[in-house]
Amino acid sequence: MDDSEKHWKTIYKIGAVTTIIVLCGIILDMVVGSVTGADIAALPHTAIERFIQFKDYPLLGLYNLDLLNTIIQIIFIPSIFAIYGVHRNNLNPSALLTLILFLFGTTIFVTSNTALTMLDLSHKYFNAASDEQRLLIAAAGESMLAKGAHGSLGVFMGFVLIPLSNALMSGVMWSGKIFSRATAYVGLIGNSLMVLYVVLVTFIPAVEAMAIAFAMPAGLLVMVWMILFTIKLFKMS
């Protein structure tokens, strides 16, 4: 075995480990969402309401602005890179294009996140010396919410490109025949349903209940997909 292949086997193992960490993060997200009531309509609507939430419950404020999801997405990068590595010899153009799309979506998702910025603005808001300063800070907060509030148009591209690229990577798995057909099939269906959920909840909020009906099986299928390809990555490493 040459050094290059040894290095790739290390990448496979790192990808498998990071996927396990991501799965733990997803479970944590599900638990927190269940405890807090995963209802987008119930989230604070104005910047001042967000500032008050940050003051009383800073961790909840960060969670409601998708900081946990952002961290999970960053950790998931080596996992998708490992899947690309598996297909680098037989389906390199398709796998590379899908990897680029995933990284592009992740970049948009991470740079659009405003959780830490809103936390900083909340501190400044309550420490402001005058009402005029508070008004300016509140205006800045509204601008940040327009850019990065959960379910807003500002975060749509990041939210939709990630499951879309994962669905395409499942298609690469299907064509490559290195991962099982079951792995590819589950990933394709789960991530496609996730794309549908993001589109519905962003553009048709009135059908949120129906959108959640897609999100629940989508989330479970995506987790099963991750478990299946993690097992294969460990075997290949």
C-alpha positions as CSV (number, residue, x, y, z in Angstrom):
1,M,0.0,0.0,0.0
2,D,1.5,3.4,-1.0
3,D,1.5,6.4,1.3
4,S,-1.3,8.1,-0.6
5,E,-3.7,5.2,0.1
6,K,-2.6,5.2,3.8
7,H,-3.4,8.9,4.0
8,W,-6.9,8.3,2.5
9,K,-7.6,5.5,4.9
10,T,-6.8,8.0,7.7
11,I,-9.3,10.4,6.1
12,Y,-11.9,7.6,6.0
13,K,-11.5,7.0,9.7
14,I,-11.6,10.7,10.5
15,G,-14.8,11.0,8.4
16,A,-16.4,8.2,10.3
17,V,-15.5,9.7,13.7
18,T,-16.8,13.1,12.8
19,T,-20.0,11.6,11.5
20,I,-20.5,10.0,15.0
21,I,-19.9,13.4,16.6
22,V,-22.5,14.9,14.1
23,L,-25.0,12.2,15.0
24,C,-24.6,13.0,18.7
25,G,-25.1,16.7,17.8
26,I,-28.3,15.9,15.9
27,I,-29.7,13.9,18.8
28,L,-28.9,16.8,21.1
29,D,-30.6,19.2,18.7
30,M,-33.7,16.9,18.7
31,V,-33.8,16.8,22.5
32,V,-33.4,20.5,22.9
33,G,-36.0,21.2,20.2
34,S,-38.5,18.8,22.0
35,V,-37.9,20.4,25.4
36,T,-38.2,24.0,24.1
37,G,-41.0,23.2,21.6
38,A,-39.8,23.2,18.1
39,D,-42.2,25.9,16.8
40,I,-40.8,28.6,14.5
41,A,-43.8,30.8,15.0
42,A,-43.2,30.8,18.8
43,L,-39.6,32.2,18.4
44,P,-39.0,35.9,19.4
45,H,-39.9,38.0,16.4
46,T,-38.1,41.3,17.0
47,A,-34.5,42.1,17.8
48,I,-35.5,43.5,21.2
49,E,-37.3,40.2,22.1
50,R,-34.1,38.4,21.0
51,F,-32.0,40.6,23.2
52,I,-34.3,39.9,26.2
53,Q,-34.0,36.1,25.5
54,F,-30.2,36.4,25.3
55,K,-30.2,38.3,28.7
56,D,-32.4,35.7,30.4
57,Y,-31.4,32.5,28.6
58,P,-28.2,33.1,26.5
59,L,-27.8,29.4,25.5
60,L,-31.4,29.2,24.3
61,G,-30.9,32.4,22.3
62,L,-27.8,30.9,20.6
63,Y,-29.7,27.7,19.9
64,N,-32.7,29.5,18.4
65,L,-30.3,31.2,16.0
66,D,-28.9,27.9,14.8
67,L,-25.4,28.1,16.4
68,L,-25.6,24.3,17.2
69,N,-26.5,23.5,13.6
70,T,-23.6,25.7,12.4
71,I,-21.1,23.8,14.6
72,I,-22.6,20.5,13.5
73,Q,-22.2,21.5,9.8
74,I,-18.6,22.4,10.2
75,I,-17.8,19.1,11.9
76,F,-19.6,17.3,9.0
77,I,-17.1,18.6,6.4
78,P,-14.5,15.7,6.9
79,S,-17.3,13.2,6.5
80,I,-18.4,14.4,3.1
81,F,-14.7,14.8,2.1
82,A,-14.2,11.1,3.0
83,I,-17.1,10.0,0.8
84,Y,-15.6,12.1,-2.0
85,G,-12.3,10.3,-1.4
86,V,-13.9,6.9,-1.7
87,H,-15.1,7.9,-5.2
88,R,-12.1,9.9,-6.3
89,N,-10.9,7.2,-8.8
90,N,-14.1,6.0,-10.5
91,L,-16.4,9.0,-10.2
92,N,-14.1,11.9,-9.6
93,P,-15.9,14.6,-11.6
94,S,-19.3,13.9,-10.1
95,A,-18.0,13.4,-6.6
96,L,-15.9,16.6,-6.8
97,L,-18.7,18.7,-8.1
98,T,-21.0,17.5,-5.3
99,L,-18.2,18.2,-2.7
100,I,-17.8,21.7,-4.1
101,L,-21.6,22.3,-3.8
102,F,-21.6,21.0,-0.3
103,L,-18.7,23.3,0.7
104,F,-20.4,26.2,-1.0
105,G,-23.6,25.6,0.9
106,T,-21.7,25.2,4.2
107,T,-19.9,28.4,3.6
108,I,-23.2,30.3,3.0
109,F,-24.7,28.6,6.1
110,V,-21.8,29.5,8.4
111,T,-21.3,33.0,7.2
112,S,-25.1,33.7,7.4
113,N,-25.3,32.7,11.0
114,T,-25.8,35.7,13.3
115,A,-26.0,34.0,16.7
116,L,-22.8,35.4,18.2
117,T,-23.3,38.8,16.6
118,M,-26.8,39.0,18.2
119,L,-25.4,38.0,21.5
120,D,-22.8,40.8,21.3
121,L,-25.5,43.3,20.3
122,S,-27.7,42.2,23.2
123,H,-24.9,43.0,25.6
124,K,-24.4,46.4,24.0
125,Y,-28.2,47.0,24.1
126,F,-28.5,46.6,27.8
127,N,-25.3,48.5,28.5
128,A,-26.3,51.4,26.3
129,A,-26.2,54.8,27.9
130,S,-29.1,56.4,26.0
131,D,-32.4,55.5,24.3
132,E,-30.9,56.7,21.0
133,Q,-28.1,54.2,21.3
134,R,-30.6,51.4,22.0
135,L,-32.6,52.3,19.0
136,L,-29.5,52.1,16.8
137,I,-28.5,48.7,18.3
138,A,-32.1,47.4,17.9
139,A,-32.0,48.5,14.2
140,A,-28.7,46.6,13.8
141,G,-30.3,43.6,15.4
142,E,-33.3,43.7,13.0
143,S,-30.8,43.8,10.1
144,M,-29.0,40.7,11.5
145,L,-32.4,38.9,11.9
146,A,-33.3,39.6,8.3
147,K,-30.0,38.0,7.3
148,G,-29.9,35.0,9.6
149,A,-33.1,34.2,11.5
150,H,-34.3,30.6,11.3
151,G,-36.7,30.1,8.5
152,S,-36.0,33.4,6.9
153,L,-35.1,34.0,3.2
154,G,-31.6,35.2,4.3
155,V,-30.6,31.6,5.3
156,F,-32.5,29.7,2.6
157,M,-29.6,29.2,0.3
158,G,-27.4,27.7,3.0
159,F,-30.2,25.6,4.4
160,V,-31.3,24.1,1.0
161,L,-27.9,23.6,-0.6
162,I,-26.6,21.3,2.1
163,P,-29.3,18.6,1.9
164,L,-29.4,19.1,-1.9
165,S,-25.7,18.3,-2.1
166,N,-26.1,15.4,0.3
167,A,-28.9,14.0,-2.0
168,L,-26.5,14.4,-5.0
169,M,-23.7,12.6,-3.0
170,S,-26.2,9.8,-2.4
171,G,-26.6,9.6,-6.2
172,V,-22.8,9.3,-6.5
173,M,-23.0,6.5,-4.0
174,W,-25.6,4.8,-6.1
175,S,-23.5,5.0,-9.3
176,G,-20.2,4.2,-7.6
177,K,-21.5,0.9,-6.2
178,I,-18.9,1.1,-3.4
179,F,-21.5,1.8,-0.7
180,S,-24.6,-0.4,-0.7
181,R,-27.6,0.5,-2.7
182,A,-29.6,0.7,0.6
183,T,-27.2,3.4,1.8
184,A,-27.6,5.4,-1.4
185,Y,-31.4,4.9,-1.5
186,V,-31.9,6.0,2.1
187,G,-29.7,9.0,1.7
188,L,-31.4,10.1,-1.5
189,I,-34.9,9.9,-0.1
190,G,-34.0,11.4,3.3
191,N,-32.1,14.4,1.9
192,S,-34.7,15.0,-0.8
193,L,-37.4,15.2,1.8
194,M,-35.2,17.6,3.8
195,V,-35.0,19.8,0.7
196,L,-38.7,19.8,0.4
197,Y,-39.1,20.7,4.1
198,V,-36.8,23.7,3.8
199,V,-38.7,25.0,0.7
200,L,-42.1,24.6,2.4
201,V,-41.2,26.1,5.7
202,T,-39.4,29.1,4.0
203,F,-41.9,30.0,1.3
204,I,-45.2,28.6,2.6
205,P,-45.2,29.0,6.4
206,A,-48.9,28.4,6.5
207,V,-48.3,24.7,5.9
208,E,-45.7,24.3,8.6
209,A,-47.6,21.3,10.1
210,M,-47.4,19.5,6.7
211,A,-43.7,20.6,6.4
212,I,-42.9,19.0,9.8
213,A,-44.6,15.8,8.5
214,F,-41.8,15.7,5.9
215,A,-39.1,16.8,8.4
216,M,-39.6,13.9,10.8
217,P,-39.1,11.0,8.4
218,A,-36.4,13.0,6.6
219,G,-34.4,13.5,9.8
220,L,-34.6,9.8,10.7
221,L,-33.7,8.6,7.2
222,V,-30.7,11.0,7.1
223,M,-29.5,9.7,10.4
224,V,-29.8,6.1,9.1
225,W,-27.9,7.1,6.0
226,M,-25.1,8.5,8.1
227,I,-24.9,5.4,10.3
228,L,-24.7,3.2,7.2
229,F,-21.9,5.1,5.5
230,T,-20.0,5.5,8.8
231,I,-19.9,1.7,9.1
232,K,-18.5,1.4,5.6
233,L,-15.9,4.1,6.2
234,F,-14.7,2.3,9.3
235,K,-14.4,-0.9,7.3
236,M,-12.5,0.9,4.5
237,S,-10.1,2.5,7.0
